[in-house]
Amino acid sequence: MSSNIKIPKFCQYCGQAFVAQTTTTRYCSKTCNSRHYKQLKRDEKVRATLKEQINSVTNTNVQDLQSLQNLPIKSGNFINLRDKEFLSVQEAAILVGASRWTIQRMIQRDEIKTGKLGRRTIIPRTAIDNLFKS
Ligand SMILES: [Zn+2]
């Protein structure tokens, strides 16, 4: 019964009108079918290559970021900061992994108690530790 039905369609590859025997037919001929299939495969390949390129770029950036973050640890600064009793604003920022400006703002809001050593602002380690006590 299904072989008797006639469905007017347009070929998905060449756009030509044709009469399909089944609802799933999408091409006017086998040639169009295989050509379109090859085209789709080619597009797929191009997309895959593009995706790979994007991924490799993204991965590089992530690795760069990680190596930047690891820098203080590698150079030993991080360990030294942990042992220090008093920190500069910059050192406190490195220790908690925040920006200098975040630390400055917290000082202005009195969230971090600071001391003065001459003209320099110093932050006792205990002030940093207190941040994490509830
Ligand atoms: Zn066709």
py3Dmol code that shows the C-alpha trace and the ligand (Angstrom):
import py3Dmol

protein = """\
ATOM      1  CA  MET A   1       0.000   0.000   0.000  1.00  0.00           C
ATOM      2  CA  SER A   2       2.758   2.408   0.932  1.00  0.00           C
ATOM      3  CA  SER A   3       4.361   1.943  -2.481  1.00  0.00           C
ATOM      4  CA  ASN A   4       1.244   3.372  -4.136  1.00  0.00           C
ATOM      5  CA  ILE A   5       1.269   6.725  -2.372  1.00  0.00           C
ATOM      6  CA  LYS A   6       2.600   9.714  -4.246  1.00  0.00           C
ATOM      7  CA  ILE A   7       3.894  12.687  -2.305  1.00  0.00           C
ATOM      8  CA  PRO A   8       4.971  15.865  -4.106  1.00  0.00           C
ATOM      9  CA  LYS A   9       8.300  16.961  -2.627  1.00  0.00           C
ATOM     10  CA  PHE A  10      11.309  19.111  -3.275  1.00  0.00           C
ATOM     11  CA  CYS A  11      14.747  17.510  -3.338  1.00  0.00           C
ATOM     12  CA  GLN A  12      16.784  18.511  -0.291  1.00  0.00           C
ATOM     13  CA  TYR A  13      19.946  18.685  -2.341  1.00  0.00           C
ATOM     14  CA  CYS A  14      19.078  20.202  -5.745  1.00  0.00           C
ATOM     15  CA  GLY A  15      15.685  21.683  -4.862  1.00  0.00           C
ATOM     16  CA  GLN A  16      13.955  20.045  -7.825  1.00  0.00           C
ATOM     17  CA  ALA A  17      10.333  19.012  -7.489  1.00  0.00           C
ATOM     18  CA  PHE A  18       9.709  15.284  -7.577  1.00  0.00           C
ATOM     19  CA  VAL A  19       7.138  12.715  -6.537  1.00  0.00           C
ATOM     20  CA  ALA A  20       8.176  10.633  -3.559  1.00  0.00           C
ATOM     21  CA  GLN A  21       7.000   7.069  -2.974  1.00  0.00           C
ATOM     22  CA  THR A  22       7.440   7.222   0.791  1.00  0.00           C
ATOM     23  CA  THR A  23       7.173  10.001   3.369  1.00  0.00           C
ATOM     24  CA  THR A  24      10.847   9.590   4.284  1.00  0.00           C
ATOM     25  CA  THR A  25      12.213  10.184   0.774  1.00  0.00           C
ATOM     26  CA  ARG A  26      14.062  13.461   0.701  1.00  0.00           C
ATOM     27  CA  TYR A  27      15.898  13.424  -2.628  1.00  0.00           C
ATOM     28  CA  CYS A  28      14.889  13.273  -6.278  1.00  0.00           C
ATOM     29  CA  SER A  29      17.570  10.691  -7.012  1.00  0.00           C
ATOM     30  CA  LYS A  30      20.192   8.466  -5.426  1.00  0.00           C
ATOM     31  CA  THR A  31      22.857  10.816  -6.781  1.00  0.00           C
ATOM     32  CA  CYS A  32      21.422  13.754  -4.863  1.00  0.00           C
ATOM     33  CA  ASN A  33      21.093  11.579  -1.797  1.00  0.00           C
ATOM     34  CA  SER A  34      24.761  10.549  -1.779  1.00  0.00           C
ATOM     35  CA  ARG A  35      25.962  14.038  -2.761  1.00  0.00           C
ATOM     36  CA  HIS A  36      24.054  15.626   0.084  1.00  0.00           C
ATOM     37  CA  TYR A  37      25.311  12.955   2.448  1.00  0.00           C
ATOM     38  CA  LYS A  38      28.893  13.723   1.442  1.00  0.00           C
ATOM     39  CA  GLN A  39      28.287  17.436   1.846  1.00  0.00           C
ATOM     40  CA  LEU A  40      26.898  16.923   5.328  1.00  0.00           C
ATOM     41  CA  LYS A  41      29.910  14.779   6.237  1.00  0.00           C
ATOM     42  CA  ARG A  42      32.222  17.503   4.957  1.00  0.00           C
ATOM     43  CA  ASP A  43      30.415  20.158   6.995  1.00  0.00           C
ATOM     44  CA  GLU A  44      30.606  17.929  10.030  1.00  0.00           C
ATOM     45  CA  LYS A  45      34.351  17.594   9.564  1.00  0.00           C
ATOM     46  CA  VAL A  46      34.784  21.349   9.220  1.00  0.00           C
ATOM     47  CA  ARG A  47      32.724  21.910  12.353  1.00  0.00           C
ATOM     48  CA  ALA A  48      34.735  19.289  14.251  1.00  0.00           C
ATOM     49  CA  THR A  49      38.000  20.927  13.208  1.00  0.00           C
ATOM     50  CA  LEU A  50      36.712  24.328  14.231  1.00  0.00           C
ATOM     51  CA  LYS A  51      35.591  22.966  17.571  1.00  0.00           C
ATOM     52  CA  GLU A  52      39.009  21.402  18.101  1.00  0.00           C
ATOM     53  CA  GLN A  53      40.686  24.699  17.364  1.00  0.00           C
ATOM     54  CA  ILE A  54      38.428  26.566  19.774  1.00  0.00           C
ATOM     55  CA  ASN A  55      39.036  23.940  22.443  1.00  0.00           C
ATOM     56  CA  SER A  56      42.799  24.075  22.046  1.00  0.00           C
ATOM     57  CA  VAL A  57      42.727  27.868  22.358  1.00  0.00           C
ATOM     58  CA  THR A  58      40.535  27.698  25.452  1.00  0.00           C
ATOM     59  CA  ASN A  59      42.718  25.030  27.028  1.00  0.00           C
ATOM     60  CA  THR A  60      45.817  27.134  26.514  1.00  0.00           C
ATOM     61  CA  ASN A  61      44.176  30.061  28.224  1.00  0.00           C
ATOM     62  CA  VAL A  62      43.092  27.947  31.162  1.00  0.00           C
ATOM     63  CA  GLN A  63      46.607  26.571  31.517  1.00  0.00           C
ATOM     64  CA  ASP A  64      48.028  30.091  31.374  1.00  0.00           C
ATOM     65  CA  LEU A  65      45.657  31.187  34.106  1.00  0.00           C
ATOM     66  CA  GLN A  66      46.539  28.195  36.251  1.00  0.00           C
ATOM     67  CA  SER A  67      50.258  28.750  35.864  1.00  0.00           C
ATOM     68  CA  LEU A  68      49.726  32.387  36.827  1.00  0.00           C
ATOM     69  CA  GLN A  69      47.818  31.362  39.913  1.00  0.00           C
ATOM     70  CA  ASN A  70      50.452  28.818  40.804  1.00  0.00           C
ATOM     71  CA  LEU A  71      53.238  31.325  40.447  1.00  0.00           C
ATOM     72  CA  PRO A  72      53.288  32.489  44.081  1.00  0.00           C
ATOM     73  CA  ILE A  73      53.343  28.870  45.258  1.00  0.00           C
ATOM     74  CA  LYS A  74      56.136  27.917  42.888  1.00  0.00           C
ATOM     75  CA  SER A  75      58.288  30.856  43.927  1.00  0.00           C
ATOM     76  CA  GLY A  76      57.645  30.040  47.573  1.00  0.00           C
ATOM     77  CA  ASN A  77      55.950  33.370  48.322  1.00  0.00           C
ATOM     78  CA  PHE A  78      52.723  31.726  49.295  1.00  0.00           C
ATOM     79  CA  ILE A  79      54.316  29.594  51.994  1.00  0.00           C
ATOM     80  CA  ASN A  80      56.205  32.577  53.350  1.00  0.00           C
ATOM     81  CA  LEU A  81      53.031  34.674  53.527  1.00  0.00           C
ATOM     82  CA  ARG A  82      51.341  32.005  55.591  1.00  0.00           C
ATOM     83  CA  ASP A  83      54.112  32.186  58.156  1.00  0.00           C
ATOM     84  CA  LYS A  84      54.165  35.957  58.365  1.00  0.00           C
ATOM     85  CA  GLU A  85      52.622  37.715  61.345  1.00  0.00           C
ATOM     86  CA  PHE A  86      52.014  40.960  59.454  1.00  0.00           C
ATOM     87  CA  LEU A  87      51.136  41.466  55.843  1.00  0.00           C
ATOM     88  CA  SER A  88      51.032  44.332  53.397  1.00  0.00           C
ATOM     89  CA  VAL A  89      47.792  44.966  51.523  1.00  0.00           C
ATOM     90  CA  GLN A  90      49.307  43.306  48.468  1.00  0.00           C
ATOM     91  CA  GLU A  91      50.416  40.262  50.440  1.00  0.00           C
ATOM     92  CA  ALA A  92      47.007  39.900  52.084  1.00  0.00           C
ATOM     93  CA  ALA A  93      45.414  40.040  48.636  1.00  0.00           C
ATOM     94  CA  ILE A  94      47.683  37.259  47.389  1.00  0.00           C
ATOM     95  CA  LEU A  95      47.043  35.199  50.505  1.00  0.00           C
ATOM     96  CA  VAL A  96      43.258  35.231  50.202  1.00  0.00           C
ATOM     97  CA  GLY A  97      43.308  35.238  46.412  1.00  0.00           C
ATOM     98  CA  ALA A  98      41.544  38.587  46.083  1.00  0.00           C
ATOM     99  CA  SER A  99      42.550  41.779  44.340  1.00  0.00           C
ATOM    100  CA  ARG A 100      44.324  44.587  46.161  1.00  0.00           C
ATOM    101  CA  TRP A 101      41.241  46.737  45.660  1.00  0.00           C
ATOM    102  CA  THR A 102      39.005  44.205  47.371  1.00  0.00           C
ATOM    103  CA  ILE A 103      41.287  44.274  50.389  1.00  0.00           C
ATOM    104  CA  GLN A 104      41.411  48.102  50.296  1.00  0.00           C
ATOM    105  CA  ARG A 105      37.619  48.289  50.225  1.00  0.00           C
ATOM    106  CA  MET A 106      37.345  45.859  53.129  1.00  0.00           C
ATOM    107  CA  ILE A 107      39.794  47.979  55.108  1.00  0.00           C
ATOM    108  CA  GLN A 108      37.727  51.106  54.370  1.00  0.00           C
ATOM    109  CA  ARG A 109      34.587  49.319  55.504  1.00  0.00           C
ATOM    110  CA  ASP A 110      36.421  48.299  58.677  1.00  0.00           C
ATOM    111  CA  GLU A 111      36.027  44.641  57.874  1.00  0.00           C
ATOM    112  CA  ILE A 112      39.754  44.137  58.220  1.00  0.00           C
ATOM    113  CA  LYS A 113      41.599  45.653  61.175  1.00  0.00           C
ATOM    114  CA  THR A 114      44.864  47.227  60.135  1.00  0.00           C
ATOM    115  CA  GLY A 115      47.821  48.872  61.745  1.00  0.00           C
ATOM    116  CA  LYS A 116      50.284  51.465  60.559  1.00  0.00           C
ATOM    117  CA  LEU A 117      53.984  50.998  60.236  1.00  0.00           C
ATOM    118  CA  GLY A 118      55.122  54.479  59.408  1.00  0.00           C
ATOM    119  CA  ARG A 119      53.124  55.308  56.312  1.00  0.00           C
ATOM    120  CA  ARG A 120      52.561  51.702  55.376  1.00  0.00           C
ATOM    121  CA  THR A 121      49.353  49.880  56.125  1.00  0.00           C
ATOM    122  CA  ILE A 122      49.976  46.548  57.716  1.00  0.00           C
ATOM    123  CA  ILE A 123      47.484  43.798  58.271  1.00  0.00           C
ATOM    124  CA  PRO A 124      47.981  41.346  61.131  1.00  0.00           C
ATOM    125  CA  ARG A 125      47.566  37.727  60.093  1.00  0.00           C
ATOM    126  CA  THR A 126      44.921  37.373  62.815  1.00  0.00           C
ATOM    127  CA  ALA A 127      42.744  39.954  60.993  1.00  0.00           C
ATOM    128  CA  ILE A 128      42.804  37.732  57.913  1.00  0.00           C
ATOM    129  CA  ASP A 129      42.120  34.634  60.008  1.00  0.00           C
ATOM    130  CA  ASN A 130      39.180  36.401  61.682  1.00  0.00           C
ATOM    131  CA  LEU A 131      37.540  36.854  58.287  1.00  0.00           C
ATOM    132  CA  PHE A 132      36.963  33.164  58.137  1.00  0.00           C
ATOM    133  CA  LYS A 133      35.624  32.748  61.660  1.00  0.00           C
ATOM    134  CA  SER A 134      31.880  32.829  62.009  1.00  0.00           C
TER     135      SER A 134
END
"""
ligand_1 = """\
1
ZN
Zn 17.955 16.280 -6.439
"""
view = py3Dmol.view(width=600, height=400)
view.addModel(protein, "pdb")
view.setStyle({"model": 0}, {"cartoon": {"style": "trace"}})
view.addModel(ligand_1, "xyz")
view.setStyle({"model": 1}, {"stick": {}})
view.zoomTo()
view.show()
